[in-house]
Amino acid sequence: MVHEPLLPDYGGACVTNVVPALLGHPDDAPRWLPAIAVDARQVVLFVLDGMGWEQLAARRPLAPTLAAMEGGPITTVAPSTTSTALTSITTGLPPGEHGIVGYRMAVHGEVLNVLRWSTAAGDAHQSLPPAKLQSAAPFLGQRPPVVTRAEYRRSGFTGAHLEPARFLGYRTMATMVAEVEGLLARGEPFVYAYYDGLDKVAHEYGLGEYYDAELAWIDQVVDRIVSRLPAGAALVVIADHGQVETGDDVVDLAPAVLGQCSMQSGEARFRWLHARPGRAGALWDAATEHHGADAWVVTRDEIVAGGWFGPVVTEAARSRLGDVALVARTNVAFHDPQDVGPYELVGRHGSLTPAEMLVPLLAARR
């Protein structure tokens, strides 16, 4: 059990500050940014979804290229989840400012699944336009090439965290590497690349042999990219969050808790509970009594005041939060029957444990 939440270091070594550091002036580069990336003529920022620092550190022999790179751990954001963290990486803003405050977030009385960009009523592109829901420009207003899966081109989440960057879709890892190499050969100063395979494997299979095999494969890909870097170019590797294996430890909320709720949002390890009118206090009491052994039970006001989502929380962002959060501190997941997918998840993330919050910031250079 983790006794205290690990809060994001929004003022320092955090994923929110990586893109501003790479695209800013070298004289202003922070000390936590690997020195070999500071004055590189070209930079590839490779985001590996789901590769936590603790998971990587425990498997160094499987990833010799990554293990040999310069750098160390930094923090991700709260909640430690893909939609929130990727938006923070590209915009350089904490969640309280960009407003993508979770995987499933309450917007105008509905729960929006950000990665699918849908609500219970179906596709939400028209009712909740991505560019209006998240209007901060990515990449400091620049338009670098973005190399990501081709099927994400028209997704609402792409519109919310990447546009108007230049989209280059890939179908396989080989074509992803070829796209990156071609962009560097043509002199692009900054390239953003994203791969989500490790996260998918962790979700479906946990942190066992399949996770190990995927990490070893990724290390070979990283080695290929590093070996083909032009002179003076750097590869910078980061991740959006780490992982824990919850397996079958899925907790149904107590009837006393559900009786005070109007709905739930968030994710299984950072579950927002939305109180019925006038029942916020009773909801906190019931959640603490029944689930306090497995979770930090925290009110919205405590989270905002504690800076979990950054020093500034806009009214729009605040309106998307519930009244009470169950933030898992043991390896459990809190069940919401509305939060379903194509398979049962084995590995999860979202909470503020070190396994989920610490991610690598690594660099290599030719």
BELBELMO-V174850 format. One record per helix or strand. SS is the DSSP state (H for helix, E for strand). FROM is the first residue (numbers start at 1). TO is the last residue. If there is no record, write none. Layout:
SS:FROM:TO
SS:FROM:TO
This chain:
E:14:14
H:15:23
H:26:28
H:35:38
E:42:48
E:52:52
H:53:57
H:60:62
H:64:68
E:70:75
H:82:91
H:95:98
E:104:107
E:110:113
E:118:119
E:122:123
H:130:133
H:139:141
E:145:149
H:150:152
H:156:161
E:166:170
H:173:185
E:190:195
H:197:205
H:209:227
E:233:238
E:244:245
E:250:251
H:255:258
E:261:267
E:270:275
H:280:291
E:295:299
H:300:305
H:315:319
E:324:328
E:333:334
E:347:348
H:354:357
E:358:365
